[in-house]
Amino acid sequence: MDKRKEKEIQHQESMWKGAPESGFLKAKELRNNMTLPEKLLWEELKDNKFLGYKFRRQHPIGIYIVDFYAHKLKLVIEVDGQYHEKPEQENLDKERTIFIEFNGLKVIRFTNEEVLVHVKTVIQKIKNEIDLIEKLAIE
């Protein structure tokens, strides 16, 4: 196998799941323009302070950019605004989730309102999900 093909396969299996270069540029732009709910949640997740896990924000995975990602846990956290309630966006979100889960990752979603109004509940739900992931890893 030539080096280029080998590198491409490694990239497909990495934490970026084959993300195109344009995805990294878009992710940087999104990191600079986070919504208030994303900023609030990021304050809880950043700097390895959330149960010692490293979370990344606005992280490219394939052709998508997820709001938060913990590679060690294979956990994606999405914070959805109102436009995600539209039927056409719900269908796109389902396709996105199928792709992400096909790549061996777990997706959990919260609405902007949940994060803004009930951030402690959101944090507890994330902790519960991590507990489950850790328990399954032991078995």
The first five atom37 places (N, CA, C, CB, O) and aatype in JSON, in Angstrom:
{
  "aatype": [12, 3, 11, 1, 11, 6, 11, 6, 9, 5, 8, 5, 6, 15, 12, 17, 11, 7, 0, 14, 6, 15, 7, 13, 10, 11, 0, 11, 6, 10, 1, 2, 2, 12, 16, 10, 14, 6, 11, 10, 10, 17, 6, 6, 10, 11, 3, 2, 11, 13, 10, 7, 18, 11, 13, 1, 1, 5, 8, 14, 9, 7, 9, 18, 9, 19, 3, 13, 18, 0, 8, 11, 10, 11, 10, 19, 9, 6, 19, 3, 7, 5, 18, 8, 6, 11, 14, 6, 5, 6, 2, 10, 3, 11, 6, 1, 16, 9, 13, 9, 6, 13, 2, 7, 10, 11, 19, 9, 1, 13, 16, 2, 6, 6, 19, 10, 19, 8, 19, 11, 16, 19, 9, 5, 11, 9, 11, 2, 6, 9, 3, 10, 9, 6, 11, 10, 0, 9, 6],
  "atom_mask": [
    [1, 1, 1, 1, 1],
    [1, 1, 1, 1, 1],
    [1, 1, 1, 1, 1],
    [1, 1, 1, 1, 1],
    [1, 1, 1, 1, 1],
    [1, 1, 1, 1, 1],
    [1, 1, 1, 1, 1],
    [1, 1, 1, 1, 1],
    [1, 1, 1, 1, 1],
    [1, 1, 1, 1, 1],
    [1, 1, 1, 1, 1],
    [1, 1, 1, 1, 1],
    [1, 1, 1, 1, 1],
    [1, 1, 1, 1, 1],
    [1, 1, 1, 1, 1],
    [1, 1, 1, 1, 1],
    [1, 1, 1, 1, 1],
    [1, 1, 1, 0, 1],
    [1, 1, 1, 1, 1],
    [1, 1, 1, 1, 1],
    [1, 1, 1, 1, 1],
    [1, 1, 1, 1, 1],
    [1, 1, 1, 0, 1],
    [1, 1, 1, 1, 1],
    [1, 1, 1, 1, 1],
    [1, 1, 1, 1, 1],
    [1, 1, 1, 1, 1],
    [1, 1, 1, 1, 1],
    [1, 1, 1, 1, 1],
    [1, 1, 1, 1, 1],
    [1, 1, 1, 1, 1],
    [1, 1, 1, 1, 1],
    [1, 1, 1, 1, 1],
    [1, 1, 1, 1, 1],
    [1, 1, 1, 1, 1],
    [1, 1, 1, 1, 1],
    [1, 1, 1, 1, 1],
    [1, 1, 1, 1, 1],
    [1, 1, 1, 1, 1],
    [1, 1, 1, 1, 1],
    [1, 1, 1, 1, 1],
    [1, 1, 1, 1, 1],
    [1, 1, 1, 1, 1],
    [1, 1, 1, 1, 1],
    [1, 1, 1, 1, 1],
    [1, 1, 1, 1, 1],
    [1, 1, 1, 1, 1],
    [1, 1, 1, 1, 1],
    [1, 1, 1, 1, 1],
    [1, 1, 1, 1, 1],
    [1, 1, 1, 1, 1],
    [1, 1, 1, 0, 1],
    [1, 1, 1, 1, 1],
    [1, 1, 1, 1, 1],
    [1, 1, 1, 1, 1],
    [1, 1, 1, 1, 1],
    [1, 1, 1, 1, 1],
    [1, 1, 1, 1, 1],
    [1, 1, 1, 1, 1],
    [1, 1, 1, 1, 1],
    [1, 1, 1, 1, 1],
    [1, 1, 1, 0, 1],
    [1, 1, 1, 1, 1],
    [1, 1, 1, 1, 1],
    [1, 1, 1, 1, 1],
    [1, 1, 1, 1, 1],
    [1, 1, 1, 1, 1],
    [1, 1, 1, 1, 1],
    [1, 1, 1, 1, 1],
    [1, 1, 1, 1, 1],
    [1, 1, 1, 1, 1],
    [1, 1, 1, 1, 1],
    [1, 1, 1, 1, 1],
    [1, 1, 1, 1, 1],
    [1, 1, 1, 1, 1],
    [1, 1, 1, 1, 1],
    [1, 1, 1, 1, 1],
    [1, 1, 1, 1, 1],
    [1, 1, 1, 1, 1],
    [1, 1, 1, 1, 1],
    [1, 1, 1, 0, 1],
    [1, 1, 1, 1, 1],
    [1, 1, 1, 1, 1],
    [1, 1, 1, 1, 1],
    [1, 1, 1, 1, 1],
    [1, 1, 1, 1, 1],
    [1, 1, 1, 1, 1],
    [1, 1, 1, 1, 1],
    [1, 1, 1, 1, 1],
    [1, 1, 1, 1, 1],
    [1, 1, 1, 1, 1],
    [1, 1, 1, 1, 1],
    [1, 1, 1, 1, 1],
    [1, 1, 1, 1, 1],
    [1, 1, 1, 1, 1],
    [1, 1, 1, 1, 1],
    [1, 1, 1, 1, 1],
    [1, 1, 1, 1, 1],
    [1, 1, 1, 1, 1],
    [1, 1, 1, 1, 1],
    [1, 1, 1, 1, 1],
    [1, 1, 1, 1, 1],
    [1, 1, 1, 1, 1],
    [1, 1, 1, 0, 1],
    [1, 1, 1, 1, 1],
    [1, 1, 1, 1, 1],
    [1, 1, 1, 1, 1],
    [1, 1, 1, 1, 1],
    [1, 1, 1, 1, 1],
    [1, 1, 1, 1, 1],
    [1, 1, 1, 1, 1],
    [1, 1, 1, 1, 1],
    [1, 1, 1, 1, 1],
    [1, 1, 1, 1, 1],
    [1, 1, 1, 1, 1],
    [1, 1, 1, 1, 1],
    [1, 1, 1, 1, 1],
    [1, 1, 1, 1, 1],
    [1, 1, 1, 1, 1],
    [1, 1, 1, 1, 1],
    [1, 1, 1, 1, 1],
    [1, 1, 1, 1, 1],
    [1, 1, 1, 1, 1],
    [1, 1, 1, 1, 1],
    [1, 1, 1, 1, 1],
    [1, 1, 1, 1, 1],
    [1, 1, 1, 1, 1],
    [1, 1, 1, 1, 1],
    [1, 1, 1, 1, 1],
    [1, 1, 1, 1, 1],
    [1, 1, 1, 1, 1],
    [1, 1, 1, 1, 1],
    [1, 1, 1, 1, 1],
    [1, 1, 1, 1, 1],
    [1, 1, 1, 1, 1],
    [1, 1, 1, 1, 1],
    [1, 1, 1, 1, 1],
    [1, 1, 1, 1, 1],
    [1, 1, 1, 1, 1]
  ],
  "atom_positions": [
    [[0.86, -1.17, 0.0], [0.0, 0.0, 0.0], [0.9, 1.24, 0.0], [-0.97, 0.0, 1.23], [1.86, 1.31, 0.77]],
    [[0.59, 2.2, -0.86], [1.43, 3.39, -0.9], [1.16, 4.29, 0.31], [1.2, 4.17, -2.21], [0.13, 4.19, 0.97]],
    [[2.12, 5.18, 0.59], [2.07, 6.05, 1.77], [0.84, 6.94, 1.79], [3.32, 6.91, 1.85], [0.24, 7.16, 2.85]],
    [[0.45, 7.46, 0.62], [-0.71, 8.37, 0.54], [-1.99, 7.65, 0.94], [-0.85, 8.94, -0.89], [-2.8, 8.18, 1.7]],
    [[-2.18, 6.44, 0.42], [-3.37, 5.66, 0.74], [-3.37, 5.28, 2.23], [-3.43, 4.38, -0.14], [-4.41, 5.32, 2.88]],
    [[-2.2, 4.92, 2.74], [-2.08, 4.56, 4.15], [-2.45, 5.76, 5.04], [-0.64, 4.08, 4.47], [-3.16, 5.59, 6.04]],
    [[-1.98, 6.94, 4.69], [-2.29, 8.16, 5.45], [-3.79, 8.47, 5.38], [-1.47, 9.36, 4.91], [-4.39, 8.89, 6.37]],
    [[-4.4, 8.26, 4.22], [-5.83, 8.5, 4.04], [-6.65, 7.57, 4.94], [-6.24, 8.31, 2.56], [-7.63, 8.0, 5.54]],
    [[-6.26, 6.32, 5.02], [-6.95, 5.35, 5.88], [-6.82, 5.75, 7.35], [-6.4, 3.92, 5.66], [-7.79, 5.69, 8.1]],
    [[-5.61, 6.17, 7.75], [-5.41, 6.61, 9.13], [-6.3, 7.8, 9.44], [-3.94, 6.96, 9.38], [-6.87, 7.88, 10.53]],
    [[-6.43, 8.73, 8.5], [-7.27, 9.92, 8.7], [-8.73, 9.53, 8.83], [-7.1, 10.91, 7.52], [-9.46, 10.12, 9.64]],
    [[-9.18, 8.54, 8.06], [-10.56, 8.08, 8.14], [-10.86, 7.48, 9.51], [-10.84, 7.05, 7.05], [-11.98, 7.59, 10.01]],
    [[-9.86, 6.86, 10.13], [-10.05, 6.19, 11.41], [-9.68, 7.09, 12.6], [-9.23, 4.92, 11.45], [-9.83, 6.67, 13.75]],
    [[-9.21, 8.29, 12.34], [-8.81, 9.19, 13.4], [-10.02, 9.86, 14.05], [-7.85, 10.25, 12.86], [-11.16, 9.54, 13.71]],
    [[-9.76, 10.77, 14.96], [-10.85, 11.47, 15.62], [-11.6, 12.41, 14.68], [-10.33, 12.24, 16.79], [-12.63, 12.95, 15.06]],
    [[-11.1, 12.6, 13.48], [-11.77, 13.48, 12.52], [-12.6, 12.71, 11.5], [-10.76, 14.32, 11.8], [-13.36, 13.32, 10.75]],
    [[-12.47, 11.42, 11.46], [-13.27, 10.55, 10.59], [-13.29, 11.04, 9.13], [-14.69, 10.47, 11.11], [-14.33, 11.05, 8.48]],
    [[-12.12, 11.43, 8.64], [-12.01, 11.82, 7.24], [-12.49, 13.22, 6.92], [0.0, 0.0, 0.0], [-12.85, 13.51, 5.78]],
    [[-12.51, 14.1, 7.9], [-12.99, 15.47, 7.68], [-12.15, 16.17, 6.61], [-12.95, 16.28, 8.99], [-10.93, 16.06, 6.62]],
    [[-12.8, 16.89, 5.69], [-12.06, 17.63, 4.67], [-11.4, 18.87, 5.27], [-13.0, 18.04, 3.51], [-11.8, 19.35, 6.33]],
    [[-10.4, 19.37, 4.6], [-9.67, 20.55, 5.07], [-10.62, 21.73, 5.31], [-8.59, 20.95, 4.07], [-10.43, 22.5, 6.26]],
    [[-11.62, 21.89, 4.45], [-12.57, 22.99, 4.6], [-13.33, 22.91, 5.92], [-13.56, 23.0, 3.42], [-13.75, 23.93, 6.47]],
    [[-13.52, 21.7, 6.44], [-14.19, 21.53, 7.71], [-13.42, 22.14, 8.87], [0.0, 0.0, 0.0], [-14.02, 22.66, 9.81]],
    [[-12.1, 22.08, 8.8], [-11.28, 22.66, 9.86], [-11.37, 24.18, 9.84], [-9.82, 22.21, 9.71], [-11.36, 24.82, 10.9]],
    [[-11.44, 24.76, 8.66], [-11.58, 26.22, 8.55], [-12.94, 26.67, 9.07], [-11.4, 26.67, 7.1], [-13.04, 27.68, 9.78]],
    [[-13.99, 25.93, 8.71], [-15.34, 26.25, 9.19], [-15.43, 26.08, 10.7], [-16.38, 25.36, 8.48], [-16.07, 26.89, 11.38]],
    [[-14.8, 25.05, 11.24], [-14.81, 24.81, 12.68], [-14.15, 25.97, 13.43], [-14.09, 23.48, 13.02], [-14.63, 26.39, 14.48]],
    [[-13.06, 26.47, 12.88], [-12.37, 27.62, 13.51], [-13.3, 28.83, 13.53], [-11.06, 27.96, 12.76], [-13.39, 29.53, 14.53]],
    [[-13.99, 29.06, 12.43], [-14.94, 30.17, 12.35], [-16.06, 30.0, 13.39], [-15.55, 30.25, 10.93], [-16.43, 30.96, 14.07]],
    [[-16.58, 28.78, 13.51], [-17.64, 28.51, 14.49], [-17.14, 28.68, 15.93], [-18.2, 27.1, 14.29], [-17.89, 29.14, 16.79]],
    [[-15.9, 28.3, 16.19], [-15.35, 28.48, 17.54], [-15.29, 29.97, 17.91], [-13.94, 27.86, 17.64], [-15.46, 30.34, 19.07]],
    [[-15.05, 30.79, 16.91], [-14.99, 32.24, 17.14], [-16.36, 32.88, 17.24], [-14.19, 32.9, 16.04], [-16.46, 34.05, 17.61]],
    [[-17.42, 32.16, 16.91], [-18.78, 32.7, 16.9], [-19.76, 31.77, 17.61], [-19.23, 32.95, 15.46], [-20.84, 31.5, 17.09]],
    [[-19.38, 31.3, 18.78], [-20.23, 30.36, 19.5], [-21.49, 31.06, 20.02], [-19.46, 29.71, 20.67], [-21.46, 32.25, 20.34]],
    [[-22.56, 30.31, 20.1], [-23.81, 30.84, 20.67], [-23.66, 30.92, 22.19], [-25.04, 29.95, 20.26], [-22.75, 30.31, 22.77]],
    [[-24.55, 31.66, 22.83], [-24.5, 31.77, 24.3], [-24.63, 30.39, 24.97], [-25.62, 32.7, 24.8], [-23.85, 30.09, 25.87]],
    [[-25.59, 29.55, 24.56], [-25.65, 28.22, 25.18], [-24.37, 27.41, 24.99], [-26.83, 27.44, 24.6], [-23.94, 26.7, 25.91]],
    [[-23.75, 27.5, 23.82], [-22.49, 26.79, 23.59], [-21.4, 27.32, 24.51], [-22.05, 26.92, 22.11], [-20.61, 26.55, 25.06]],
    [[-21.36, 28.63, 24.67], [-20.36, 29.24, 25.57], [-20.56, 28.77, 27.01], [-20.42, 30.77, 25.5], [-19.59, 28.45, 27.71]],
    [[-21.81, 28.74, 27.46], [-22.1, 28.3, 28.82], [-21.66, 26.86, 29.05], [-23.6, 28.44, 29.12], [-21.04, 26.54, 30.06]],
    [[-21.98, 26.0, 28.1], [-21.6, 24.59, 28.23], [-20.08, 24.43, 28.12], [-22.31, 23.74, 27.16], [-19.5, 23.6, 28.83]],
    [[-19.46, 25.19, 27.25], [-18.01, 25.11, 27.09], [-17.3, 25.46, 28.4], [-17.55, 26.06, 25.96], [-16.27, 24.87, 28.72]],
    [[-17.83, 26.42, 29.14], [-17.23, 26.79, 30.43], [-17.17, 25.58, 31.37], [-18.03, 27.93, 31.09], [-16.26, 25.48, 32.19]],
    [[-18.12, 24.68, 31.25], [-18.16, 23.47, 32.08], [-17.24, 22.37, 31.56], [-19.57, 22.95, 32.18], [-16.75, 21.55, 32.34]],
    [[-17.02, 22.35, 30.25], [-16.3, 21.23, 29.62], [-14.82, 21.49, 29.38], [-16.95, 20.9, 28.33], [-14.04, 20.55, 29.32]],
    [[-14.43, 22.75, 29.24], [-13.07, 23.05, 28.79], [-12.0, 22.74, 29.84], [-12.97, 24.51, 28.4], [-12.29, 22.55, 31.02]],
    [[-10.77, 22.7, 29.37], [-9.58, 22.54, 30.21], [-9.56, 21.24, 31.02], [-9.47, 23.69, 31.15], [-9.01, 21.2, 32.13]],
    [[-10.14, 20.19, 30.48], [-10.13, 18.87, 31.13], [-10.76, 18.9, 32.52], [-8.7, 18.35, 31.24], [-10.52, 17.99, 33.32]],
    [[-11.56, 19.91, 32.82], [-12.09, 20.0, 34.18], [-13.38, 19.2, 34.37], [-12.35, 21.45, 34.54], [-13.86, 19.06, 35.49]],
    [[-13.94, 18.69, 33.28], [-15.17, 17.9, 33.4], [-14.79, 16.43, 33.53], [-16.11, 18.13, 32.18], [-14.57, 15.75, 32.53]],
    [[-14.73, 15.96, 34.76], [-14.38, 14.58, 35.08], [-13.02, 14.17, 34.51], [-15.45, 13.64, 34.56], [-12.75, 12.98, 34.34]],
    [[-12.18, 15.15, 34.22], [-10.84, 14.88, 33.71], [-10.77, 14.55, 32.22], [0.0, 0.0, 0.0], [-9.71, 14.18, 31.72]],
    [[-11.89, 14.67, 31.52], [-11.9, 14.36, 30.09], [-11.65, 15.59, 29.24], [-13.23, 13.72, 29.7], [-12.1, 16.69, 29.58]],
    [[-10.94, 15.39, 28.15], [-10.68, 16.48, 27.21], [-11.82, 16.55, 26.21], [-9.31, 16.28, 26.48], [-12.1, 15.59, 25.48]],
    [[-12.47, 17.69, 26.18], [-13.51, 17.96, 25.19], [-12.97, 18.97, 24.19], [-14.81, 18.47, 25.86], [-12.22, 19.88, 24.55]],
    [[-13.37, 18.8, 22.96], [-13.04, 19.75, 21.9], [-14.33, 20.43, 21.5], [-12.37, 19.03, 20.67], [-15.4, 19.83, 21.54]],
    [[-14.24, 21.68, 21.11], [-15.43, 22.4, 20.67], [-15.38, 22.61, 19.17], [-15.57, 23.74, 21.4], [-14.31, 22.79, 18.59]],
    [[-16.55, 22.6, 18.55], [-16.66, 22.78, 17.1], [-15.63, 21.89, 16.4], [-16.47, 24.28, 16.71], [-14.7, 22.38, 15.77]],
    [[-15.84, 20.62, 16.52], [-14.87, 19.62, 16.05], [-15.36, 18.94, 14.77], [-14.63, 18.57, 17.14], [-16.46, 18.4, 14.74]],
    [[-14.53, 18.95, 13.7], [-14.93, 18.29, 12.45], [-14.92, 16.76, 12.58], [-14.0, 18.71, 11.31], [-13.97, 16.17, 13.09]],
    [[-16.0, 16.16, 12.11], [-16.1, 14.7, 12.01], [-16.73, 14.42, 10.66], [-16.96, 14.07, 13.21], [-17.91, 14.72, 10.43]],
    [[-15.95, 13.85, 9.75], [-16.45, 13.66, 8.39], [-16.81, 15.01, 7.79], [0.0, 0.0, 0.0], [-16.04, 15.97, 7.9]],
    [[-17.98, 15.1, 7.18], [-18.41, 16.36, 6.57], [-19.14, 17.26, 7.56], [-19.31, 16.08, 5.37], [-19.6, 18.34, 7.19]],
    [[-19.25, 16.82, 8.8], [-19.99, 17.57, 9.82], [-19.05, 18.23, 10.83], [-20.96, 16.64, 10.55], [-17.88, 17.86, 10.96]],
    [[-19.58, 19.21, 11.54], [-18.86, 19.83, 12.64], [-19.77, 19.7, 13.85], [-18.48, 21.34, 12.34], [-20.88, 20.23, 13.87]],
    [[-19.29, 19.0, 14.86], [-20.09, 18.78, 16.06], [-19.75, 19.85, 17.08], [-19.86, 17.36, 16.64], [-18.64, 20.39, 17.08]],
    [[-20.7, 20.15, 17.95], [-20.48, 21.21, 18.94], [-19.37, 20.85, 19.92], [-21.77, 21.5, 19.69], [-18.47, 21.65, 20.15]],
    [[-19.44, 19.65, 20.51], [-18.43, 19.22, 21.48], [-18.14, 17.74, 21.26], [-18.91, 19.48, 22.94], [-19.02, 16.95, 20.91]],
    [[-16.87, 17.38, 21.47], [-16.46, 16.0, 21.23], [-15.39, 15.6, 22.24], [-15.95, 15.82, 19.79], [-14.41, 16.32, 22.42]],
    [[-15.57, 14.44, 22.88], [-14.56, 13.85, 23.75], [-14.11, 12.56, 23.08], [-15.13, 13.58, 25.21], [-14.82, 11.56, 23.08]],
    [[-12.92, 12.59, 22.5], [-12.41, 11.45, 21.73], [-12.25, 10.2, 22.59], [-11.07, 11.81, 21.09], [-12.62, 9.1, 22.16]],
    [[-11.73, 10.35, 23.78], [-11.51, 9.18, 24.64], [-12.83, 8.47, 24.95], [-10.82, 9.6, 25.95], [-12.87, 7.24, 25.07]],
    [[-13.9, 9.24, 25.07], [-15.22, 8.67, 25.35], [-16.0, 8.31, 24.1], [-16.02, 9.64, 26.18], [-16.99, 7.58, 24.17]],
    [[-15.55, 8.82, 22.95], [-16.3, 8.69, 21.69], [-17.7, 9.28, 21.86], [-16.38, 7.19, 21.25], [-18.71, 8.7, 21.46]],
    [[-17.73, 10.48, 22.49], [-18.98, 11.14, 22.83], [-19.09, 12.49, 22.14], [-19.09, 11.31, 24.35], [-18.19, 13.32, 22.21]],
    [[-20.21, 12.68, 21.46], [-20.54, 13.93, 20.79], [-21.7, 14.58, 21.55], [-20.9, 13.7, 19.29], [-22.69, 13.92, 21.87]],
    [[-21.56, 15.88, 21.83], [-22.63, 16.63, 22.48], [-23.04, 17.74, 21.52], [-22.18, 17.22, 23.87], [-22.21, 18.53, 21.07]],
    [[-24.33, 17.77, 21.21], [-24.87, 18.79, 20.32], [-25.82, 19.7, 21.09], [-25.6, 18.15, 19.11], [-26.6, 19.24, 21.92]],
    [[-25.74, 21.0, 20.81], [-26.65, 21.99, 21.39], [-27.41, 22.59, 20.22], [-25.87, 23.09, 22.23], [-26.84, 23.28, 19.37]],
    [[-28.72, 22.33, 20.2], [-29.54, 22.68, 19.04], [-30.4, 23.91, 19.29], [-30.42, 21.52, 18.67], [-31.09, 24.03, 20.3]],
    [[-30.35, 24.83, 18.32], [-31.22, 26.0, 18.34], [-32.59, 25.67, 17.77], [0.0, 0.0, 0.0], [-32.85, 24.53, 17.39]],
    [[-33.46, 26.67, 17.72], [-34.85, 26.46, 17.29], [-34.96, 25.93, 15.87], [-35.62, 27.74, 17.39], [-35.89, 25.18, 15.56]],
    [[-34.03, 26.3, 14.99], [-34.14, 25.84, 13.61], [-34.07, 24.32, 13.49], [-33.05, 26.48, 12.76], [-34.46, 23.76, 12.47]],
    [[-33.56, 23.66, 14.52], [-33.5, 22.19, 14.5], [-34.88, 21.56, 14.66], [-32.58, 21.69, 15.6], [-35.04, 20.36, 14.46]],
    [[-35.88, 22.38, 15.02], [-37.25, 21.88, 15.18], [-38.0, 21.81, 13.86], [-38.02, 22.76, 16.16], [-39.07, 21.2, 13.78]],
    [[-37.46, 22.43, 12.82], [-38.11, 22.39, 11.51], [-37.97, 20.99, 10.93], [-37.49, 23.45, 10.54], [-36.92, 20.37, 11.05]],
    [[-39.05, 20.48, 10.3], [-39.02, 19.1, 9.78], [-37.83, 18.8, 8.86], [-40.29, 18.81, 9.02], [-37.23, 17.74, 8.96]],
    [[-37.48, 19.73, 7.97], [-36.36, 19.46, 7.06], [-35.04, 19.39, 7.82], [-36.28, 20.54, 5.97], [-34.17, 18.6, 7.47]],
    [[-34.9, 20.21, 8.86], [-33.67, 20.16, 9.66], [-33.65, 18.91, 10.53], [-33.54, 21.42, 10.54], [-32.58, 18.33, 10.75]],
    [[-34.8, 18.49, 11.02], [-34.86, 17.25, 11.8], [-34.39, 16.07, 10.97], [-36.3, 16.99, 12.31], [-33.68, 15.2, 11.47]],
    [[-34.77, 16.03, 9.69], [-34.32, 14.96, 8.79], [-32.81, 15.02, 8.59], [-35.03, 15.05, 7.44], [-32.13, 13.99, 8.6]],
    [[-32.28, 16.23, 8.41], [-30.83, 16.38, 8.24], [-30.09, 15.95, 9.52], [-30.47, 17.84, 7.88], [-29.03, 15.32, 9.46]],
    [[-30.66, 16.32, 10.66], [-30.05, 15.92, 11.94], [-30.03, 14.4, 12.09], [-30.8, 16.56, 13.11], [-29.08, 13.84, 12.62]],
    [[-31.1, 13.74, 11.63], [-31.14, 12.28, 11.71], [-30.04, 11.67, 10.84], [-32.53, 11.75, 11.26], [-29.36, 10.74, 11.27]],
    [[-29.86, 12.19, 9.63], [-28.79, 11.71, 8.75], [-27.43, 11.92, 9.39], [-28.85, 12.43, 7.38], [-26.57, 11.03, 9.36]],
    [[-27.24, 13.07, 9.97], [-25.99, 13.42, 10.65], [-25.72, 12.45, 11.8], [-26.04, 14.89, 11.17], [-24.61, 11.94, 11.94]],
    [[-26.74, 12.2, 12.61], [-26.6, 11.29, 13.74], [-26.27, 9.88, 13.26], [-27.87, 11.27, 14.59], [-25.42, 9.21, 13.85]],
    [[-26.93, 9.43, 12.21], [-26.65, 8.1, 11.65], [-25.19, 8.0, 11.24], [-27.57, 7.8, 10.44], [-24.52, 7.01, 11.53]],
    [[-24.67, 9.03, 10.54], [-23.28, 9.04, 10.11], [-22.34, 8.97, 11.32], [-22.98, 10.29, 9.26], [-21.4, 8.18, 11.35]],
    [[-22.61, 9.81, 12.3], [-21.74, 9.89, 13.48], [-21.76, 8.57, 14.24], [-22.18, 11.05, 14.4], [-20.71, 8.06, 14.64]],
    [[-22.95, 8.02, 14.44], [-23.04, 6.75, 15.16], [-22.43, 5.6, 14.36], [-24.5, 6.44, 15.48], [-21.86, 4.68, 14.95]],
    [[-22.54, 5.65, 13.04], [-21.91, 4.64, 12.19], [-20.4, 4.62, 12.4], [-22.24, 4.91, 10.71], [-19.75, 3.59, 12.25]],
    [[-19.85, 5.78, 12.76], [-18.42, 5.89, 13.02], [-18.06, 5.54, 14.47], [-17.95, 7.3, 12.7], [-16.96, 5.84, 14.93]],
    [[-19.0, 4.91, 15.18], [-18.71, 4.41, 16.51], [-18.81, 5.43, 17.63], [0.0, 0.0, 0.0], [-18.26, 5.22, 18.71]],
    [[-19.5, 6.53, 17.38], [-19.61, 7.59, 18.38], [-21.03, 7.66, 18.93], [-19.21, 8.94, 17.78], [-21.99, 7.31, 18.24]],
    [[-21.15, 8.12, 20.16], [-22.44, 8.31, 20.81], [-22.8, 9.8, 20.72], [-22.4, 7.83, 22.31], [-21.95, 10.66, 20.97]],
    [[-24.05, 10.1, 20.36], [-24.51, 11.48, 20.24], [-25.58, 11.75, 21.3], [-25.07, 11.76, 18.81], [-26.54, 11.0, 21.43]],
    [[-25.4, 12.84, 22.03], [-26.46, 13.31, 22.91], [-26.77, 14.76, 22.55], [-26.07, 13.18, 24.42], [-25.87, 15.54, 22.24]],
    [[-28.05, 15.1, 22.59], [-28.51, 16.42, 22.15], [-29.25, 17.15, 23.26], [-29.42, 16.29, 20.93], [-29.97, 16.55, 24.06]],
    [[-29.03, 18.45, 23.28], [-29.75, 19.33, 24.18], [-30.22, 20.54, 23.38], [-28.86, 19.76, 25.39], [-29.59, 20.92, 22.39]],
    [[-31.31, 21.13, 23.8], [-31.76, 22.36, 23.15], [-31.04, 23.54, 23.78], [-33.32, 22.52, 23.27], [-30.52, 23.45, 24.89]],
    [[-31.03, 24.66, 23.05], [-30.48, 25.89, 23.61], [-31.15, 26.21, 24.94], [-30.64, 27.07, 22.62], [-30.5, 26.58, 25.91]],
    [[-32.48, 26.07, 24.96], [-33.25, 26.4, 26.15], [-32.83, 25.54, 27.35], [-34.74, 26.22, 25.88], [-32.7, 26.04, 28.46]],
    [[-32.62, 24.24, 27.11], [-32.18, 23.36, 28.2], [-30.88, 23.87, 28.81], [-32.0, 21.92, 27.69], [-30.74, 23.92, 30.03]],
    [[-29.94, 24.24, 27.96], [-28.64, 24.7, 28.45], [-28.79, 26.04, 29.17], [-27.64, 24.83, 27.28], [-28.2, 26.25, 30.23]],
    [[-29.56, 26.94, 28.6], [-29.73, 28.27, 29.2], [-30.47, 28.24, 30.53], [-30.47, 29.18, 28.24], [-30.1, 28.94, 31.47]],
    [[-31.52, 27.42, 30.61], [-32.41, 27.44, 31.78], [-32.05, 26.36, 32.8], [-33.85, 27.26, 31.34], [-32.23, 26.56, 34.0]],
    [[-31.55, 25.23, 32.34], [-31.31, 24.08, 33.22], [-29.9, 23.52, 33.04], [-32.35, 22.98, 32.96], [-29.74, 22.31, 32.89]],
    [[-28.9, 24.36, 33.06], [-27.54, 23.9, 32.77], [-27.09, 22.83, 33.76], [-26.58, 25.08, 32.81], [-26.36, 21.92, 33.36]],
    [[-27.48, 22.91, 35.02], [-27.08, 21.88, 35.99], [-27.67, 20.51, 35.64], [-27.52, 22.29, 37.42], [-27.02, 19.48, 35.82]],
    [[-28.9, 20.5, 35.13], [-29.53, 19.25, 34.69], [-28.8, 18.7, 33.46], [-31.03, 19.48, 34.36], [-28.58, 17.5, 33.37]],
    [[-28.43, 19.58, 32.54], [-27.68, 19.17, 31.35], [-26.36, 18.54, 31.78], [-27.43, 20.37, 30.4], [-25.98, 17.48, 31.28]],
    [[-25.66, 19.19, 32.69], [-24.38, 18.67, 33.18], [-24.57, 17.3, 33.82], [-23.75, 19.65, 34.2], [-23.75, 16.4, 33.61]],
    [[-25.64, 17.12, 34.59], [-25.9, 15.83, 35.22], [-26.18, 14.76, 34.16], [-27.09, 15.94, 36.2], [-25.73, 13.62, 34.3]],
    [[-26.93, 15.11, 33.12], [-27.21, 14.14, 32.05], [-25.92, 13.73, 31.34], [-28.2, 14.74, 31.03], [-25.75, 12.57, 30.97]],
    [[-25.02, 14.68, 31.15], [-23.73, 14.36, 30.52], [-22.93, 13.43, 31.44], [-22.91, 15.66, 30.2], [-22.36, 12.45, 30.99]],
    [[-22.9, 13.74, 32.73], [-22.21, 12.87, 33.7], [-22.8, 11.46, 33.67], [-22.31, 13.46, 35.13], [-22.06, 10.48, 33.69]],
    [[-24.13, 11.37, 33.63], [-24.78, 10.05, 33.58], [-24.37, 9.28, 32.34], [-26.31, 10.21, 33.62], [-24.13, 8.07, 32.4]],
    [[-24.29, 9.97, 31.21], [-23.88, 9.32, 29.96], [-22.43, 8.83, 30.05], [-24.04, 10.29, 28.76], [-22.1, 7.74, 29.6]],
    [[-21.58, 9.65, 30.63], [-20.18, 9.26, 30.81], [-20.07, 8.05, 31.74], [-19.36, 10.43, 31.36], [-19.29, 7.13, 31.48]],
    [[-20.84, 8.06, 32.82], [-20.85, 6.91, 33.73], [-21.22, 5.63, 32.98], [-21.84, 7.14, 34.88], [-20.6, 4.59, 33.18]],
    [[-22.22, 5.72, 32.11], [-22.64, 4.56, 31.33], [-21.55, 4.12, 30.36], [-23.92, 4.89, 30.55], [-21.28, 2.92, 30.24]],
    [[-20.92, 5.07, 29.69], [-19.82, 4.75, 28.75], [-18.69, 4.06, 29.51], [-19.3, 6.05, 28.04], [-18.15, 3.06, 29.04]],
    [[-18.33, 4.6, 30.68], [-17.24, 4.01, 31.47], [-17.62, 2.6, 31.93], [-16.92, 4.91, 32.69], [-16.78, 1.69, 31.91]],
    [[-18.85, 2.42, 32.35], [-19.31, 1.11, 32.81], [-19.25, 0.09, 31.66], [-20.75, 1.2, 33.36], [-18.8, -1.04, 31.86]],
    [[-19.7, 0.48, 30.48], [-19.67, -0.42, 29.33], [-18.23, -0.75, 28.91], [-20.42, 0.21, 28.16], [-17.96, -1.84, 28.41]],
    [[-17.31, 0.18, 29.11], [-15.91, -0.04, 28.75], [-15.26, -1.07, 29.66], [-15.12, 1.28, 28.82], [-14.34, -1.78, 29.26]],
    [[-15.75, -1.16, 30.88], [-15.2, -2.11, 31.86], [-15.67, -3.53, 31.57], [-15.59, -1.71, 33.29], [-14.93, -4.49, 31.74]],
    [[-16.93, -3.65, 31.14], [-17.53, -4.97, 30.9], [-16.94, -5.69, 29.74], [-19.0, -4.84, 30.69], [-17.35, -6.81, 29.43]]
  ]
}
